[in-house]
Amino acid sequence: MALHGYPEIVNTDQGSQFTSEVFTHLVLSNDIKLSMDGKGRAIDNVFIELLWRSVKFESIYLNPPDSGIDIYQQLNRYFYYYNNERRHQGIDNQIPFKRYLIKQQKVA
């Protein structure tokens, strides 16, 4: 906090840890605005957690990065693979970008 100060706003989901009086009082008493995503948004976290689990188990743990540049390049390669080459069970083992292109052709 000494270097950058306090944030202007904290955005959370509506999990019990973020709606507790202790947490909200701490945030608000430091003149920080508190923003909470709408109900049901916590489910979004499930998808994000699964994505990062894939990133870690399929890339990072297998090839630990040596530097910040290394992790940046590794993530760049992985997300290209994830979107353009990797098949996804949740969409009938299709490749996301190819599925996107098919959907775009149907719209046009």
C-alpha atoms as a printed R data frame, in Angstrom:
    type eleno elety resid chain resno       x       y       z
1   ATOM     1    CA   MET     A     1   0.000   0.000   0.000
2   ATOM     2    CA   ALA     A     2   2.880   2.350   0.678
3   ATOM     3    CA   LEU     A     3   4.043   2.339  -2.937
4   ATOM     4    CA   HIS     A     4   0.731   2.427  -4.814
5   ATOM     5    CA   GLY     A     5  -1.812   3.433  -2.179
6   ATOM     6    CA   TYR     A     6  -5.289   1.979  -1.813
7   ATOM     7    CA   PRO     A     7  -7.437   1.020  -4.792
8   ATOM     8    CA   GLU     A     8 -10.384   3.245  -5.686
9   ATOM     9    CA   ILE     A     9 -12.744   0.289  -6.073
10  ATOM    10    CA   VAL     A    10 -12.821  -3.405  -5.181
11  ATOM    11    CA   ASN     A    11 -14.923  -5.706  -7.353
12  ATOM    12    CA   THR     A    12 -15.980  -9.084  -5.936
13  ATOM    13    CA   ASP     A    13 -18.633 -11.702  -6.375
14  ATOM    14    CA   GLN     A    14 -21.313 -12.191  -3.732
15  ATOM    15    CA   GLY     A    15 -19.548 -15.006  -1.901
16  ATOM    16    CA   SER     A    16 -20.029 -15.043   1.863
17  ATOM    17    CA   GLN     A    17 -16.431 -13.980   2.488
18  ATOM    18    CA   PHE     A    18 -17.057 -10.769   0.514
19  ATOM    19    CA   THR     A    19 -20.466  -9.939   1.975
20  ATOM    20    CA   SER     A    20 -19.385 -10.352   5.592
21  ATOM    21    CA   GLU     A    21 -19.574  -7.277   7.773
22  ATOM    22    CA   VAL     A    22 -15.862  -7.535   8.572
23  ATOM    23    CA   PHE     A    23 -14.835  -7.406   4.898
24  ATOM    24    CA   THR     A    24 -17.281  -4.719   3.799
25  ATOM    25    CA   HIS     A    25 -16.428  -2.536   6.813
26  ATOM    26    CA   LEU     A    26 -12.700  -2.846   6.113
27  ATOM    27    CA   VAL     A    27 -13.167  -1.827   2.482
28  ATOM    28    CA   LEU     A    28 -15.650   0.986   3.045
29  ATOM    29    CA   SER     A    29 -13.854   2.421   6.086
30  ATOM    30    CA   ASN     A    30 -10.809   3.027   3.870
31  ATOM    31    CA   ASP     A    31 -12.883   5.104   1.422
32  ATOM    32    CA   ILE     A    32 -12.795   2.323  -1.174
33  ATOM    33    CA   LYS     A    33 -15.901   1.740  -3.277
34  ATOM    34    CA   LEU     A    34 -17.269  -1.796  -3.191
35  ATOM    35    CA   SER     A    35 -18.777  -3.342  -6.315
36  ATOM    36    CA   MET     A    36 -20.334  -6.783  -6.347
37  ATOM    37    CA   ASP     A    37 -21.296  -8.782  -9.385
38  ATOM    38    CA   GLY     A    38 -24.952  -9.774  -9.625
39  ATOM    39    CA   LYS     A    39 -26.323 -12.985  -8.211
40  ATOM    40    CA   GLY     A    40 -25.343 -16.007 -10.235
41  ATOM    41    CA   ARG     A    41 -22.083 -14.423 -11.310
42  ATOM    42    CA   ALA     A    42 -20.196 -16.681  -8.931
43  ATOM    43    CA   ILE     A    43 -20.770 -19.463 -11.462
44  ATOM    44    CA   ASP     A    44 -18.529 -17.491 -13.841
45  ATOM    45    CA   ASN     A    45 -15.688 -18.293 -11.461
46  ATOM    46    CA   VAL     A    46 -16.162 -21.998 -12.162
47  ATOM    47    CA   PHE     A    47 -15.347 -21.498 -15.835
48  ATOM    48    CA   ILE     A    48 -12.360 -19.296 -15.060
49  ATOM    49    CA   GLU     A    49 -11.072 -21.815 -12.503
50  ATOM    50    CA   LEU     A    50 -11.356 -24.621 -15.073
51  ATOM    51    CA   LEU     A    51  -9.541 -22.547 -17.680
52  ATOM    52    CA   TRP     A    52  -6.619 -21.789 -15.359
53  ATOM    53    CA   ARG     A    53  -6.529 -25.400 -14.192
54  ATOM    54    CA   SER     A    54  -6.040 -26.407 -17.834
55  ATOM    55    CA   VAL     A    55  -3.344 -23.767 -18.309
56  ATOM    56    CA   LYS     A    56  -1.443 -24.943 -15.257
57  ATOM    57    CA   PHE     A    57  -1.697 -28.700 -15.822
58  ATOM    58    CA   GLU     A    58  -1.212 -28.655 -19.605
59  ATOM    59    CA   SER     A    59   1.513 -26.017 -19.803
60  ATOM    60    CA   ILE     A    60   2.975 -24.295 -16.758
61  ATOM    61    CA   TYR     A    61   3.570 -27.322 -14.522
62  ATOM    62    CA   LEU     A    62   5.107 -29.219 -17.435
63  ATOM    63    CA   ASN     A    63   7.377 -26.319 -18.424
64  ATOM    64    CA   PRO     A    64   8.055 -24.048 -15.442
65  ATOM    65    CA   PRO     A    65   8.890 -20.560 -16.728
66  ATOM    66    CA   ASP     A    66  12.262 -18.976 -16.052
67  ATOM    67    CA   SER     A    67  11.175 -15.340 -16.195
68  ATOM    68    CA   GLY     A    68   8.279 -12.978 -16.710
69  ATOM    69    CA   ILE     A    69   8.993 -12.876 -20.439
70  ATOM    70    CA   ASP     A    70   9.065 -16.664 -20.506
71  ATOM    71    CA   ILE     A    71   5.643 -16.976 -18.823
72  ATOM    72    CA   TYR     A    72   4.232 -14.306 -21.153
73  ATOM    73    CA   GLN     A    73   5.420 -16.194 -24.233
74  ATOM    74    CA   GLN     A    74   4.286 -19.526 -22.814
75  ATOM    75    CA   LEU     A    75   0.793 -18.197 -22.078
76  ATOM    76    CA   ASN     A    76   0.616 -16.618 -25.508
77  ATOM    77    CA   ARG     A    77   1.433 -19.976 -27.153
78  ATOM    78    CA   TYR     A    78  -0.933 -21.886 -24.880
79  ATOM    79    CA   PHE     A    79  -3.918 -19.622 -25.503
80  ATOM    80    CA   TYR     A    80  -3.327 -19.819 -29.247
81  ATOM    81    CA   TYR     A    81  -3.333 -23.615 -28.919
82  ATOM    82    CA   TYR     A    82  -6.345 -23.547 -26.575
83  ATOM    83    CA   ASN     A    83  -8.470 -21.518 -28.999
84  ATOM    84    CA   ASN     A    84  -7.184 -22.728 -32.380
85  ATOM    85    CA   GLU     A    85  -6.005 -26.330 -32.016
86  ATOM    86    CA   ARG     A    86  -7.265 -27.952 -28.794
87  ATOM    87    CA   ARG     A    87 -10.526 -29.868 -28.915
88  ATOM    88    CA   HIS     A    88 -13.009 -29.096 -26.127
89  ATOM    89    CA   GLN     A    89 -15.229 -31.771 -24.636
90  ATOM    90    CA   GLY     A    90 -17.861 -29.184 -23.641
91  ATOM    91    CA   ILE     A    91 -18.498 -28.289 -27.294
92  ATOM    92    CA   ASP     A    92 -18.643 -31.793 -28.789
93  ATOM    93    CA   ASN     A    93 -14.868 -32.090 -29.175
94  ATOM    94    CA   GLN     A    94 -14.786 -29.183 -31.591
95  ATOM    95    CA   ILE     A    95 -12.076 -26.538 -31.821
96  ATOM    96    CA   PRO     A    96 -13.407 -23.196 -30.521
97  ATOM    97    CA   PHE     A    97 -12.209 -21.021 -33.398
98  ATOM    98    CA   LYS     A    98 -13.523 -23.441 -36.032
99  ATOM    99    CA   ARG     A    99 -16.859 -23.579 -34.232
100 ATOM   100    CA   TYR     A   100 -16.907 -19.779 -34.161
101 ATOM   101    CA   LEU     A   101 -16.287 -19.615 -37.913
102 ATOM   102    CA   ILE     A   102 -19.122 -22.074 -38.579
103 ATOM   103    CA   LYS     A   103 -21.499 -20.020 -36.424
104 ATOM   104    CA   GLN     A   104 -20.434 -16.840 -38.253
105 ATOM   105    CA   GLN     A   105 -21.152 -18.440 -41.641
106 ATOM   106    CA   LYS     A   106 -24.667 -19.379 -40.507
107 ATOM   107    CA   VAL     A   107 -25.344 -15.807 -39.419
108 ATOM   108    CA   ALA     A   108 -24.092 -14.249 -42.678
